[in-house]
Amino acid sequence: MRHPKKKSPACLSAASLPAGIVLLVVLLLITACSSMLPKKAVPLAGQGEPEPPPPSLASALPNYAIQPGDELEIKFFYNPELNDTVKVRPDGRISLQLVDEVQAASLTTGELAAVLEKKYGARIKEPEIGVIVRSFDSRKVFVDGEVARPGMVGMGGSMSIMQAIAAAGGLRNTARSDEILVIRHNGLNKPFIMRIDLAAAMEGTDITQNISLESRDIIYVPKSAIANVNSFVDLYIRKNIPIGLGYGFYHTVE
């Protein structure tokens, strides 16, 4: 009598397995597949996220503050009969229709518009006002040091450092043109100082050195090393030692 052959465990079908074992196999397969997926990079201990780049100078610059001498255009969007063009007086105030004098200097155009809307709110219904600076009589830079005519230089519009120095009469022979300082006051806690190689811009080797200026920038042109030596000799030797004593000067050549 022949007995039926028993099926080996390897030949068992999934249908014949208990439900719990099938579920366990599925979970193991899911876990194995998930371990093969690419993992998101995790910063190492102490490494953390990369720091953002430091803010640029432009991001530190405040909005333009109205100055005495500026010409302002005041526009009423729904009451055009009140539109006006005024000049900021030396005391920083402006005079407008229907309201008292308004302090404008040191405010931005947006801040002044908000002040005017509040004042005119008692006179007209829901005023919407815009302020536009039409001329910048106060936009000036100061040029000092080894230039022909040190002093204030007006900015009719945009101005480069080369244009400002030209307006101040140009560089003297004693100027050190490769290390000019531009001192800029801005939103930072201390003035921002830039070293400008104007010689490179004048020679055409690096025209990016001919930077655009901002109102109230200070440009200082230092003396060359030779000029400083000559000043020292003139101040401490020639003016303190009689010429007739026969003293001479020499220098060594390295």
MOFENLIN-V401342 format. One record per backbone hydrogen bond with DSSP energy under -0.5 kcal/mol. CO is the residue of the C=O (numbers start at 0). NH is the residue of the N-H. If there is no record, write none. Layout:
BEGIN
co-><CO | CO>
nh-><NH | NH>
END
This chain:
BEGIN
co-><7 | 8 | 12 | 12 | 13 | 17 | 18 | 19 | 20 | 21 | 22 | 23 | 24 | 25 | 26 | 27 | 28 | 29 | 30 | 31 | 32 | 32 | 33 | 43 | 43 | 55 | 56 | 56 | 57 | 59 | 65 | 66 | 69 | 69 | 70 | 70 | 71 | 71 | 72 | 72 | 73 | 74 | 74 | 78 | 79 | 83 | 85 | 87 | 88 | 91 | 91 | 92 | 93 | 95 | 101 | 101 | 103 | 106 | 107 | 108 | 109 | 110 | 111 | 112 | 113 | 114 | 115 | 116 | 118 | 119 | 119 | 127 | 129 | 131 | 131 | 134 | 134 | 135 | 137 | 138 | 139 | 140 | 140 | 141 | 141 | 142 | 143 | 144 | 145 | 150 | 152 | 153 | 158 | 159 | 160 | 161 | 162 | 163 | 164 | 165 | 167 | 169 | 171 | 173 | 174 | 175 | 176 | 176 | 179 | 180 | 180 | 181 | 181 | 182 | 183 | 190 | 191 | 193 | 193 | 195 | 195 | 196 | 196 | 197 | 198 | 199 | 199 | 199 | 205 | 206 | 208 | 210 | 213 | 216 | 216 | 217 | 217 | 218 | 218 | 219 | 219 | 220 | 221 | 223 | 224 | 225 | 226 | 227 | 228 | 229 | 230 | 231 | 232 | 232 | 233 | 236 | 236 | 241 | 242 | 251>
nh-><10 | 11 | 15 | 16 | 16 | 21 | 22 | 23 | 24 | 25 | 26 | 27 | 28 | 29 | 30 | 31 | 32 | 33 | 34 | 35 | 35 | 36 | 36 | 46 | 47 | 59 | 59 | 60 | 60 | 186 | 105 | 69 | 71 | 87 | 133 | 134 | 73 | 85 | 74 | 131 | 83 | 76 | 129 | 81 | 82 | 73 | 71 | 68 | 91 | 103 | 104 | 88 | 101 | 98 | 93 | 103 | 106 | 65 | 111 | 112 | 113 | 114 | 115 | 116 | 117 | 118 | 119 | 120 | 121 | 122 | 123 | 76 | 74 | 72 | 133 | 70 | 136 | 138 | 139 | 154 | 215 | 142 | 152 | 143 | 218 | 150 | 220 | 146 | 171 | 142 | 140 | 155 | 212 | 163 | 164 | 165 | 166 | 167 | 169 | 168 | 148 | 147 | 174 | 223 | 176 | 178 | 197 | 198 | 195 | 182 | 219 | 183 | 193 | 217 | 191 | 192 | 183 | 181 | 195 | 179 | 197 | 199 | 200 | 201 | 202 | 203 | 204 | 205 | 208 | 209 | 210 | 160 | 216 | 141 | 218 | 182 | 219 | 143 | 220 | 180 | 221 | 145 | 175 | 227 | 228 | 229 | 230 | 231 | 232 | 233 | 234 | 235 | 236 | 237 | 238 | 239 | 240 | 244 | 245 | 253>
END
